[in-house]
Amino acid sequence: MNSATNIVWHDTSVSQQDRHQLNNQTSAVLWFTGLSGSGKSTIANAVEKKLFELGKHTYLLDGDNVRHGLNQDLGFSDTDRVENIRRIGEVAKLFVDAGTLTLSAFISPFRQDRDSIRANIEHGQFIEVFVDTPLAVCESRDPKGLYKKARAGAIADFTGITSEYEAPLHPEIQLQTDQFSVEQCADQVVTYLENHGYLKGPSLAL
């Protein structure tokens, strides 16, 4: 909740639609959610590369990267996780207003937090991408050794082990990384964007 007073939102002369027209695309946030080790960042990176090669304006917000700066003051308690995602939601909203196809790769374990971000962004500009990888597969990958530490009790509040992950109920895109390659999953995302008009300017967007 905003406790500041005497503040007013200032509309700018250049609109989001103007930016869409200039960039020949319709902006949105692709919100990649899933367990640690599910492949969120890897797939989001592959999607951004494909979009960049198509000449699209993109930016990737990665969970670890953001915690190096904007959210370095936050831990991993449930309260801090909620604030972490709230901040990222506000940043993503600004990028979407700037006309950018924004990719966000965060565990974001709580359904209510993801739904709040969706509600705070214009209809059709929040695309939930569920990187649906079974816990056993994520744990077998364990690229950072985090599951091993969590099982040993060295990490508290670890999603999937000692903290709950609430899977999306109706994601726009569902990627099954235990069945398809990174390339195939990235292609699935780009195809969705093509089929729904995001890779065209506003006069042609669906």
Buried (B, 14 or more C-beta within 10 A) or exposed (E): EEEEEEEEEEEEEEEBEEBBBEBBBBBBBBBBBBBBBBBBBBBBBBBBEBBEEBEBBBBBBBBEEBBEEBBEEBEBEEEBBBBBBBBBBEBBBEBBBBBBBBBBBBBBBBBEBBBBBBEEBEEBBBBBBBBBBEBEBBBEBBEEEBBEBBBEEEBEBBBBBEBEBBEBEEBBBBBBBBEBEBEBBBBBBBEBBEEBBBBBBBEEBE
